Amino acid sequence: MQVSKLILKPIITLDEFLDLYDGSFSSDYKNILNLDFELDLNRDNQRICPIIHLAKPADAGVITQIFKDVYEGTYPYKQMEDVQEIKNMIMDSNYHWFLFKLNSNEVVGCFAAHMEFEKKRGLLYGFAIKRKYQKIINILKAFIGCILYAWKVNKDKILVWYADVRTYDNIPQLLTSLCGLKPIAFFPNKDVFFNNIESDFMHIIYDKNALDKYRDKKKPKIIRQALGCYNYSNSRFHLGSPKVENPKISFDELKMKKIERNLYKKIDEDRFGFKAMILLYKNSDSYFKFIYNPYTKSIEKTKYKVKNLEELHVFIKQIKKLIENSDVRYFECFVSSFEPLHQKIFFKAGFKPRGYIFSWDYKKNKNIFEDNIVFNYYKGNIKNNLKIIPEASKLLKVLNFNAYTKTNFFKG
């Protein structure tokens, strides 16, 4: 099978990407990993195209060694350096782990996909090539082979695919962008690799049903400070006009004092040092929970449920204290696009909107997706050496990071 001029064809949906391969696959999906296709990139066609295999539990040690080799023991998500953790993932039907092999049977790289079936979304991560093969392997073909498998096998079950993409080089951004995964949110100073602080972009692609059939038909209600990132997403996906609001916030001080007296927290630390933390109120089902990564000093995977604005305000006050007292460098939370009061509370607390992620939060009871806005916070200065692609530059301009918008074009 041949696919030409992939780089020239704009891809909006997952369906359009799969259509490039005629949508005709054997019932044995493993054959997808052996597709023979040509790409209109002479640079990569001159490189070695690895053989792609689905990993087996016995391959877990090889995968952890790749991460140790590539990142010299500094990878901040320590599960990737643990044999048992990788083995558990390989045996879990919610994951695909891929190996890249040479004809000699040497494993030279890996890649992974995590399917969150209840949420109808999937995460792409863990793309790593051994250091001595990084300019030898055809990484574009390797990447495409893996996502073809993941996207085709999980078609109609996973409607949103996303990845956090580093800014140390523009190649990872270009790789994902060529396949239709485009930057939609900015995470300044979120990560640490090789003991250096880095920023990330969130890249995303949607099944057409996530755009049309399952997206909530109600108009989003957003604060004006989030309008920039909304317009950026709207320019690509034609979401329609939102309701822009500027709500006034007032709190019942007596109620807040009572809430504060009933606040307590639980902390569960795993063997890697990651802390699952949850803030709770006595005699209430409200909560604010998140994961703290001690290697990146970041708070993410934040979720909350509140009955009133006072509860949310008290929760956020506690988060701000934690950030100040625990040297937290980065915080992020996805907030509903139908809760302008919540958005305003986050904004007034110092958290800024840096991405409009539509069709993100799947509501199983309603069988619809709700839009979310990413609010985040970071400490320190962003390094002025971001290597970015044009779409990322456009997003940074919208978010008023004008000093970092110089585009570094792909140069073979």
C-alpha positions as CSV (number, residue, x, y, z in Angstrom):
1,M,0.0,0.0,0.0
2,Q,1.3,3.4,-0.9
3,V,0.4,6.8,0.6
4,S,1.9,9.8,-1.0
5,K,2.0,13.5,0.0
6,L,0.8,12.8,3.6
7,I,2.6,16.0,4.6
8,L,0.5,18.1,2.1
9,K,-3.0,16.8,3.0
10,P,-4.6,18.6,6.0
11,I,-6.1,16.1,8.5
12,I,-8.9,17.3,10.7
13,T,-10.3,14.0,12.0
14,L,-9.1,10.6,12.9
15,D,-11.4,9.3,10.1
16,E,-9.6,11.4,7.5
17,F,-6.3,9.9,8.6
18,L,-7.6,6.4,8.4
19,D,-9.0,7.1,4.9
20,L,-5.5,7.8,3.7
21,Y,-5.0,4.1,4.0
22,D,-8.3,3.4,2.1
23,G,-9.9,2.1,5.3
24,S,-9.3,-1.5,4.0
25,F,-7.6,-3.7,6.6
26,S,-7.5,-7.4,7.1
27,S,-9.7,-8.7,9.9
28,D,-6.4,-9.6,11.5
29,Y,-5.4,-6.2,12.8
30,K,-1.9,-7.3,13.6
31,N,-1.3,-7.0,9.8
32,I,-1.6,-3.3,10.2
33,L,1.8,-3.3,11.8
34,N,3.3,-4.7,8.7
35,L,1.8,-2.2,6.2
36,D,4.1,-1.3,3.4
37,F,3.6,2.4,2.6
38,E,5.6,5.2,1.1
39,L,5.7,8.7,2.5
40,D,6.5,11.9,0.7
41,L,9.5,12.6,2.9
42,N,12.8,11.7,1.3
43,R,14.6,12.3,4.6
44,D,12.8,9.5,6.4
45,N,12.5,7.1,3.4
46,Q,16.3,6.8,3.4
47,R,16.3,5.6,7.0
48,I,15.8,2.1,8.4
49,C,12.1,1.1,8.8
50,P,11.9,-1.1,11.9
51,I,9.6,-4.1,12.3
52,I,6.8,-3.3,14.8
53,H,5.7,-5.9,17.3
54,L,3.2,-5.9,20.1
55,A,5.1,-6.3,23.3
56,K,4.8,-9.4,25.5
57,P,5.2,-9.5,29.3
58,A,8.7,-10.9,28.8
59,D,9.7,-7.7,27.0
60,A,9.1,-5.5,30.1
61,G,12.8,-5.5,31.0
62,V,13.8,-4.4,27.5
63,I,11.4,-1.5,27.6
64,T,12.5,-0.2,31.0
65,Q,16.1,-0.4,29.8
66,I,15.3,1.8,26.8
67,F,13.9,4.5,29.1
68,K,17.0,4.3,31.3
69,D,19.3,4.4,28.2
70,V,17.5,7.3,26.5
71,Y,17.0,9.5,29.6
72,E,20.1,8.4,31.5
73,G,18.0,7.5,34.6
74,T,16.3,10.9,34.8
75,Y,12.8,10.0,33.4
76,P,10.3,11.7,35.7
77,Y,7.6,9.1,35.4
78,K,9.3,6.3,37.3
79,Q,6.8,3.6,36.4
80,M,8.5,3.5,33.0
81,E,11.7,2.3,34.7
82,D,10.1,-0.5,36.7
83,V,9.8,-4.0,35.1
84,Q,6.7,-5.1,37.1
85,E,4.8,-1.9,36.2
86,I,5.5,-2.3,32.5
87,K,4.6,-6.0,32.7
88,N,1.3,-5.1,34.3
89,M,0.5,-2.6,31.5
90,I,1.4,-5.1,28.8
91,M,-1.0,-7.7,30.3
92,D,-3.7,-5.0,30.7
93,S,-6.2,-4.8,27.8
94,N,-6.4,-1.0,28.4
95,Y,-2.9,-0.7,27.0
96,H,-0.9,-1.3,23.8
97,W,2.8,-1.5,24.0
98,F,4.8,-1.6,20.8
99,L,8.4,-2.6,20.2
100,F,10.6,-1.5,17.2
101,K,13.0,-4.2,16.1
102,L,15.7,-4.5,13.5
103,N,16.1,-7.5,11.2
104,S,18.7,-8.7,13.7
105,N,15.8,-8.9,16.2
106,E,17.4,-6.2,18.3
107,V,14.8,-3.9,20.0
108,V,15.7,-0.3,19.3
109,G,12.6,1.5,20.6
110,C,9.1,1.4,22.0
111,F,5.8,3.3,22.1
112,A,2.5,3.0,24.1
113,A,-1.2,3.8,24.0
114,H,-3.4,3.9,27.0
115,M,-7.2,3.5,26.3
116,E,-9.6,5.0,28.9
117,F,-12.7,3.2,27.5
118,E,-15.1,4.7,30.1
119,K,-14.0,8.2,29.0
120,K,-13.8,7.3,25.3
121,R,-10.3,8.8,25.1
122,G,-6.8,7.5,24.6
123,L,-3.3,8.7,25.6
124,L,-0.3,8.2,23.3
125,Y,3.0,8.2,25.2
126,G,6.4,6.6,25.8
127,F,7.8,7.0,22.2
128,A,11.5,6.3,22.8
129,I,14.4,5.3,20.5
130,K,17.8,4.1,21.8
131,R,20.3,6.9,21.6
132,K,22.6,5.2,19.1
133,Y,19.7,4.7,16.6
134,Q,18.0,8.0,16.9
135,K,19.2,9.3,13.5
136,I,19.0,5.9,11.8
137,I,15.5,4.7,12.4
138,N,12.5,6.0,10.3
139,I,10.6,7.3,13.2
140,L,7.7,8.6,11.1
141,K,6.9,5.2,9.7
142,A,7.3,3.6,13.2
143,F,4.9,6.2,14.7
144,I,2.3,5.8,11.9
145,G,2.4,2.1,12.1
146,C,1.6,2.1,15.8
147,I,-1.2,4.7,15.7
148,L,-2.8,3.0,12.7
149,Y,-3.1,-0.1,14.8
150,A,-4.3,1.7,18.0
151,W,-6.8,3.9,16.1
152,K,-8.2,1.2,13.9
153,V,-8.5,-1.5,16.6
154,N,-10.2,1.0,18.9
155,K,-12.3,2.7,16.3
156,D,-15.8,3.8,17.7
157,K,-14.6,2.9,21.2
158,I,-12.0,5.7,21.6
159,L,-13.2,9.0,20.1
160,V,-10.4,11.3,21.3
161,W,-6.7,10.7,21.2
162,Y,-4.2,13.0,22.8
163,A,-0.5,13.3,23.8
164,D,1.7,15.6,25.8
165,V,4.5,16.7,23.4
166,R,7.9,18.1,24.5
167,T,9.4,21.4,23.2
168,Y,13.1,20.4,23.4
169,D,12.9,19.8,19.6
170,N,10.3,20.4,16.9
171,I,10.5,16.8,15.6
172,P,8.0,15.3,18.1
173,Q,5.6,18.1,17.4
174,L,6.0,17.7,13.7
175,L,5.6,13.9,14.0
176,T,2.2,14.2,15.8
177,S,1.1,17.1,13.6
178,L,1.6,15.2,10.4
179,C,-0.9,12.6,11.6
180,G,-3.5,15.1,12.5
181,L,-2.7,15.5,16.2
182,K,-2.5,19.3,16.6
183,P,-1.5,21.5,19.5
184,I,-4.6,22.6,21.5
185,A,-3.2,23.6,25.0
186,F,0.1,24.9,26.4
187,F,1.6,23.5,29.7
188,P,4.5,25.9,30.6
189,N,7.3,24.5,32.8
190,K,5.3,21.3,33.4
191,D,8.0,18.7,32.9
192,V,11.6,17.9,33.8
193,F,13.8,15.9,31.6
194,F,17.6,15.4,32.1
195,N,17.0,17.5,35.2
196,N,16.0,20.5,33.0
197,I,12.6,22.2,33.2
198,E,10.6,21.9,30.0
199,S,7.3,23.1,28.6
200,D,4.8,20.8,26.8
201,F,2.0,21.1,24.3
202,M,-1.1,19.0,24.4
203,H,-1.8,17.6,20.9
204,I,-5.2,16.1,20.1
205,I,-7.2,14.5,17.3
206,Y,-10.9,13.6,17.2
207,D,-13.2,11.0,15.7
208,K,-15.8,12.9,13.6
209,N,-18.5,11.6,16.0
210,A,-16.8,13.4,18.9
211,L,-17.2,16.6,16.9
212,D,-20.7,16.1,15.6
213,K,-22.8,13.3,17.2
214,Y,-21.6,13.3,20.8
215,R,-20.6,16.9,21.6
216,D,-23.1,18.6,23.9
217,K,-25.3,20.8,21.8
218,K,-25.6,23.5,24.4
219,K,-23.6,26.7,23.9
220,P,-20.6,26.9,26.2
221,K,-20.5,29.6,28.8
222,I,-17.0,30.9,29.2
223,I,-15.4,33.9,30.8
224,R,-13.9,36.5,28.5
225,Q,-10.3,35.6,29.6
226,A,-10.9,32.2,28.0
227,L,-12.1,33.6,24.7
228,G,-8.6,33.6,23.1
229,C,-8.0,29.9,23.5
230,Y,-11.7,29.2,22.5
231,N,-11.1,31.2,19.3
232,Y,-7.9,29.2,18.6
233,S,-9.8,25.9,18.8
234,N,-12.8,27.3,16.9
235,S,-10.5,28.4,14.0
236,R,-9.7,24.7,13.3
237,F,-12.8,22.9,14.3
238,H,-15.6,25.4,13.7
239,L,-17.3,25.0,17.1
240,G,-19.7,27.9,16.8
241,S,-20.1,31.0,19.0
242,P,-20.0,30.6,22.8
243,K,-21.8,32.7,25.4
244,V,-19.2,35.0,26.9
245,E,-19.9,36.0,30.5
246,N,-18.3,38.1,33.2
247,P,-19.9,36.8,36.4
248,K,-19.7,38.5,39.7
249,I,-18.6,36.4,42.6
250,S,-19.6,36.8,46.3
251,F,-19.1,34.4,49.1
252,D,-20.9,33.7,52.4
253,E,-18.1,34.2,54.9
254,L,-19.9,32.3,57.7
255,K,-20.4,29.4,55.4
256,M,-16.8,29.4,54.4
257,K,-15.6,29.4,58.0
258,K,-17.8,26.4,58.7
259,I,-16.5,24.7,55.6
260,E,-12.9,25.4,56.6
261,R,-13.5,23.9,60.1
262,N,-14.7,20.6,58.4
263,L,-11.9,20.3,55.9
264,Y,-9.4,17.4,56.1
265,K,-7.1,15.7,53.6
266,K,-5.9,12.2,52.8
267,I,-2.6,11.3,51.2
268,D,-1.6,8.0,49.7
269,E,2.0,7.7,48.6
270,D,3.1,5.0,46.2
271,R,6.5,3.3,46.2
272,F,7.8,5.8,43.6
273,G,7.0,8.8,45.7
274,F,3.9,9.9,43.8
275,K,1.3,11.3,46.2
276,A,-2.4,10.8,45.5
277,M,-4.0,13.6,47.6
278,I,-7.7,14.3,48.2
279,L,-9.3,17.2,50.1
280,L,-12.6,16.4,51.7
281,Y,-15.3,17.9,54.0
282,K,-16.8,16.0,56.9
283,N,-20.3,14.8,56.2
284,S,-20.1,15.8,52.5
285,D,-19.4,14.0,49.2
286,S,-17.5,17.0,47.9
287,Y,-13.8,16.5,47.0
288,F,-10.7,18.0,45.3
289,K,-8.2,15.3,44.3
290,F,-5.0,15.3,42.4
291,I,-1.6,13.6,41.9
292,Y,1.7,15.2,43.0
293,N,4.8,14.2,41.1
294,P,7.9,14.8,43.2
295,Y,10.3,14.6,40.3
296,T,8.6,17.4,38.3
297,K,7.1,19.1,41.3
298,S,3.8,19.2,39.5
299,I,0.1,18.7,40.3
300,E,-2.0,17.1,37.6
301,K,-4.9,14.7,37.1
302,T,-7.0,17.1,39.1
303,K,-10.7,16.4,39.6
304,Y,-13.2,18.1,41.9
305,K,-16.9,18.0,42.9
306,V,-18.5,20.8,44.9
307,K,-22.0,21.8,46.0
308,N,-21.4,25.5,46.1
309,L,-18.9,28.2,45.3
310,E,-17.7,28.5,48.9
311,E,-16.6,24.9,48.9
312,L,-14.6,25.4,45.7
313,H,-13.1,28.6,47.0
314,V,-11.9,26.9,50.2
315,F,-10.4,24.0,48.2
316,I,-8.5,26.4,45.9
317,K,-7.2,28.3,48.9
318,Q,-5.8,25.1,50.2
319,I,-4.2,24.3,46.8
320,K,-2.5,27.7,46.8
321,K,-1.1,27.1,50.3
322,L,0.2,23.7,49.1
323,I,1.8,25.3,46.1
324,E,3.5,27.9,48.3
325,N,4.6,25.6,51.1
326,S,5.6,22.5,49.0
327,D,7.6,24.1,46.2
328,V,5.1,23.0,43.6
329,R,6.2,24.5,40.3
330,Y,3.2,23.5,38.1
331,F,-0.6,23.0,38.6
332,E,-3.3,22.2,36.1
333,C,-7.0,21.6,36.2
334,F,-9.7,21.0,33.5
335,V,-12.8,23.1,34.2
336,S,-16.2,22.7,32.6
337,S,-17.1,25.2,29.9
338,F,-20.6,25.4,31.4
339,E,-19.4,26.7,34.8
340,P,-18.3,30.3,34.2
341,L,-18.4,31.0,38.0
342,H,-15.9,28.1,38.5
343,Q,-13.8,29.5,35.7
344,K,-13.8,32.9,37.3
345,I,-12.8,31.5,40.7
346,F,-9.8,29.7,39.2
347,F,-8.8,32.8,37.2
348,K,-9.0,35.2,40.2
349,A,-6.9,32.7,42.2
350,G,-4.1,33.1,39.6
351,F,-4.7,30.1,37.3
352,K,-4.8,31.0,33.6
353,P,-6.8,29.5,30.7
354,R,-4.3,27.9,28.3
355,G,-6.3,25.6,26.2
356,Y,-9.9,25.1,25.1
357,I,-10.5,21.3,24.9
358,F,-13.9,20.6,23.4
359,S,-15.5,17.1,23.6
360,W,-13.2,16.1,26.5
361,D,-15.3,15.1,29.5
362,Y,-17.5,12.2,28.6
363,K,-20.7,12.0,30.6
364,K,-21.8,8.3,30.4
365,N,-25.2,8.9,31.8
366,K,-26.0,11.4,29.1
367,N,-23.8,9.8,26.4
368,I,-22.3,13.2,25.5
369,F,-19.0,15.0,25.7
370,E,-18.7,18.3,27.5
371,D,-16.0,20.9,26.6
372,N,-13.3,21.8,29.2
373,I,-10.9,24.7,29.6
374,V,-7.4,24.0,30.9
375,F,-6.4,26.3,33.7
376,N,-2.8,26.1,34.8
377,Y,-0.1,27.8,36.9
378,Y,3.7,27.7,36.7
379,K,6.6,29.1,38.6
380,G,9.8,30.6,37.2
381,N,10.7,31.8,33.7
382,I,10.1,29.8,30.6
383,K,13.3,29.0,28.8
384,N,13.5,31.1,25.6
385,N,14.7,28.1,23.5
386,L,11.4,26.4,22.7
387,K,11.5,24.7,19.3
388,I,8.1,24.8,17.9
389,I,6.0,24.3,14.7
390,P,3.7,27.0,13.2
391,E,0.5,25.8,14.8
392,A,2.2,25.9,18.2
393,S,3.5,29.4,17.5
394,K,-0.1,30.5,16.7
395,L,-1.3,29.1,20.0
396,L,1.4,30.9,22.0
397,K,0.5,34.2,20.4
398,V,-3.2,33.7,21.3
399,L,-2.1,33.0,24.9
400,N,0.2,36.1,25.0
401,F,3.5,34.2,25.1
402,N,4.8,36.4,22.3
403,A,8.4,36.2,23.3
404,Y,8.4,32.4,22.6
405,T,6.7,32.3,19.2
406,K,9.7,32.0,16.9
407,T,9.1,29.0,14.7
408,N,11.8,26.4,14.2
409,F,11.1,24.8,10.9
410,F,11.8,21.2,10.1
411,K,15.2,20.9,8.4
412,G,15.9,17.3,7.6
